[in-house]
Amino acid sequence: MATSISRSSRRGVASTLIRRCFAAEAALAARTEPPKPKLTVSPSPDRVKWDYRGQRQIIPLGQWLPKVAVDAYVAPNVVLAGQVTVWDGSSVWNGAVLRGDLNKITLGFCSNVQERCVVHAAWSSPTGLPFIFEFTGLPAETLIDRYVTVGAYSLLRSCTIEPECIIGQHSILMEGSLVETRSILEAGSVVPPGRRIPSGELWGGNPARFIRTLTNEETLEIPKLAVAINHLSGDYFSEFLPYSTVYLEVEKFKKSLGITV
Amino acid sequence: MGTLGRAIYTVGKWIRGSGQALDRVGSLLQGSHRFEEHLSRHRTLMNVFDKSPLVDKDVFVAPSASVLGDVQIGKGSSIWYGCVLRGDVNNISVGSGTNIQDNSLVHVAKTNLGGKVSPTTIGDNVTVGHSAVIHGCTVEDDAFVGMGATLLDGVVVETHAMVAAGSIVKENTRIPSREVWGGNPAKFMRKLTDEEIAYISKSAENYINLAHIHAAENSKSFDEIEVERALRKKYARKDEDYDSMLGIVRETPAELILPDNVLPEKTTTRVPTTHY
């Protein structure tokens, strides 16, 4: 409804009709022409270029509905699709995409997935490595256990992260990798498929290599970081009302356009 | 009963009206710090002056993606959540059956140090992994760009080549056919086996099917979403095991069934626990 208001007010109804007519004709012509060797693109005149609703945060696929705990903070421009469970106290920050369409994604208690991460789960690993999952017994789902901090811009794909870890920023964890409890991955590290990062160690680099073991103090700091981010997410969480008040803006629009409210 | 119904209706209306009034009071209290929500102004397909994107009708463009400027996308392709395809200074052409996965960036260069500028061309059935950055490159048919890869100006990825995850491919590198290049700067790692090449084509095909589901879901109207939400709530309470003990066979409502071709053939014996 708002789309039609804006469309009509911006260009005038007549020109949109003319443009639609031409687009429909062009689409028809493209379909009846013999296929050219180059790229033939037949656009649909019905394609929505701008949707006033924006991107939905929670995208159910079939029976799977992403589940977000009541006190978990999920930023408004995050996309949760398919089988995603965000447990209590955890947070998913801006721009992250958690796509559980092929397999499950779980974000454990008090964990956080920071900005612009992409968490995906493959159905199975690529050919040549299907036996990794049988060997290690790791399922192809992505499991992020409790008190894990996943740094910004990371890419997680079918990995298992055990409790109390820190994944550095811009790191890439490939299929079947396992990050054991109380380990830290440096920023920018790339963990090859099927790699296991042992417990209590600091790894980094591309591909990820052993750097040093963590001292006891450092291992104690790991859950503290997760809890600190949990507190921070509380501030963000309290910024949002349970229901949107966009209807107020819509009514302002209608008033300014002279449409009766 | 008519009067009672009307009375309850009126009481409900009063409560809603007072709720709205309370909202106004709360906004007054918050003063200048209050947040006024706006309709989303994010434009999925956006013209840059006279350059408009030309997107085939079979393409799935996620609503949070941005396809701007002179971009052409062929049939069956998919542009996933959060991608940015910025064809403002030059032309971007994406073939058919290609998938550009979440949070990727495809940009073109107008000028660069070498002086030679080419538009970005991505061929057919290419898989561009999550968060890849493709800047002024040519990616030929059936190639695979791993997730997090950064392809700088003038890179050519030939047919059936693979760029490993997290690699940074320097300017004007040519990645020959059937090889895996990776690292920073990207170097030859190994040759691709035939199985892996078959896997690349299969993954592109799987993504085409997956894109259809996401496209259908994202283009649902508000009413459809609400209906499905009610259906899901109702269906969630019915556990299959319990029903089978009683000898009841319940049908999943049609809207909640995913098409069979989404999930690829299971080759391993281990079955992940999924509802499907």
Chai-1 contact restraints between the chains, C-beta under 6 A:
chainA,res_idxA,chainB,res_idxB,connection_type,confidence,min_distance_angstrom,max_distance_angstrom,comment,restraint_id
A,A2,B,L39,contact,1.0,0.0,6.0,A-B,restraint_1
A,L39,B,Q72,contact,1.0,0.0,6.0,A-B,restraint_2
A,L39,B,G74,contact,1.0,0.0,6.0,A-B,restraint_3
A,V41,B,L54,contact,1.0,0.0,6.0,A-B,restraint_4
A,V41,B,D56,contact,1.0,0.0,6.0,A-B,restraint_5
A,V41,B,Q72,contact,1.0,0.0,6.0,A-B,restraint_6
A,V41,B,G74,contact,1.0,0.0,6.0,A-B,restraint_7
A,S42,B,D56,contact,1.0,0.0,6.0,A-B,restraint_8
A,P43,B,L54,contact,1.0,0.0,6.0,A-B,restraint_9
A,P43,B,V55,contact,1.0,0.0,6.0,A-B,restraint_10
A,S44,B,K57,contact,1.0,0.0,6.0,A-B,restraint_11
A,K49,B,L45,contact,1.0,0.0,6.0,A-B,restraint_12
A,W50,B,R43,contact,1.0,0.0,6.0,A-B,restraint_13
A,D51,B,P63,contact,1.0,0.0,6.0,A-B,restraint_14
A,Y52,B,L39,contact,1.0,0.0,6.0,A-B,restraint_15
A,G54,B,S40,contact,1.0,0.0,6.0,A-B,restraint_16
A,G54,B,H42,contact,1.0,0.0,6.0,A-B,restraint_17
A,Q55,B,P63,contact,1.0,0.0,6.0,A-B,restraint_18
A,Q55,B,S64,contact,1.0,0.0,6.0,A-B,restraint_19
A,I59,B,E217,contact,1.0,0.0,6.0,A-B,restraint_20
A,L61,B,I213,contact,1.0,0.0,6.0,A-B,restraint_21
A,G62,B,L256,contact,1.0,0.0,6.0,A-B,restraint_22
A,G62,B,L258,contact,1.0,0.0,6.0,A-B,restraint_23
A,Q63,B,L256,contact,1.0,0.0,6.0,A-B,restraint_24
A,Q63,B,H275,contact,1.0,0.0,6.0,A-B,restraint_25
A,L65,B,R232,contact,1.0,0.0,6.0,A-B,restraint_26
A,V79,B,Y81,contact,1.0,0.0,6.0,A-B,restraint_27
A,V97,B,Y81,contact,1.0,0.0,6.0,A-B,restraint_28
A,V97,B,G82,contact,1.0,0.0,6.0,A-B,restraint_29
A,V97,B,D102,contact,1.0,0.0,6.0,A-B,restraint_30
A,N103,B,P272,contact,1.0,0.0,6.0,A-B,restraint_31
A,V118,B,D102,contact,1.0,0.0,6.0,A-B,restraint_32
A,V118,B,N103,contact,1.0,0.0,6.0,A-B,restraint_33
A,V118,B,H130,contact,1.0,0.0,6.0,A-B,restraint_34
A,V118,B,S131,contact,1.0,0.0,6.0,A-B,restraint_35
A,W123,B,L263,contact,1.0,0.0,6.0,A-B,restraint_36
A,W123,B,P264,contact,1.0,0.0,6.0,A-B,restraint_37
A,S124,B,T268,contact,1.0,0.0,6.0,A-B,restraint_38
A,P126,B,Y199,contact,1.0,0.0,6.0,A-B,restraint_39
A,T127,B,E195,contact,1.0,0.0,6.0,A-B,restraint_40
A,T127,B,Y199,contact,1.0,0.0,6.0,A-B,restraint_41
A,G128,B,E195,contact,1.0,0.0,6.0,A-B,restraint_42
A,P130,B,T267,contact,1.0,0.0,6.0,A-B,restraint_43
A,P130,B,T268,contact,1.0,0.0,6.0,A-B,restraint_44
A,E134,B,R270,contact,1.0,0.0,6.0,A-B,restraint_45
A,P139,B,P272,contact,1.0,0.0,6.0,A-B,restraint_46
A,A140,B,P272,contact,1.0,0.0,6.0,A-B,restraint_47
A,E141,B,P272,contact,1.0,0.0,6.0,A-B,restraint_48
A,L155,B,H130,contact,1.0,0.0,6.0,A-B,restraint_49
A,L155,B,S131,contact,1.0,0.0,6.0,A-B,restraint_50
A,L155,B,M147,contact,1.0,0.0,6.0,A-B,restraint_51
A,L155,B,G148,contact,1.0,0.0,6.0,A-B,restraint_52
A,I172,B,G148,contact,1.0,0.0,6.0,A-B,restraint_53
A,I172,B,A165,contact,1.0,0.0,6.0,A-B,restraint_54
A,I172,B,G166,contact,1.0,0.0,6.0,A-B,restraint_55
A,M174,B,A165,contact,1.0,0.0,6.0,A-B,restraint_56
A,V190,B,G166,contact,1.0,0.0,6.0,A-B,restraint_57
A,N206,B,G166,contact,1.0,0.0,6.0,A-B,restraint_58
A,S244,B,E37,contact,1.0,0.0,6.0,A-B,restraint_59
A,T245,B,E37,contact,1.0,0.0,6.0,A-B,restraint_60
A,V246,B,E37,contact,1.0,0.0,6.0,A-B,restraint_61
A,V246,B,L39,contact,1.0,0.0,6.0,A-B,restraint_62
A,E249,B,H38,contact,1.0,0.0,6.0,A-B,restraint_63
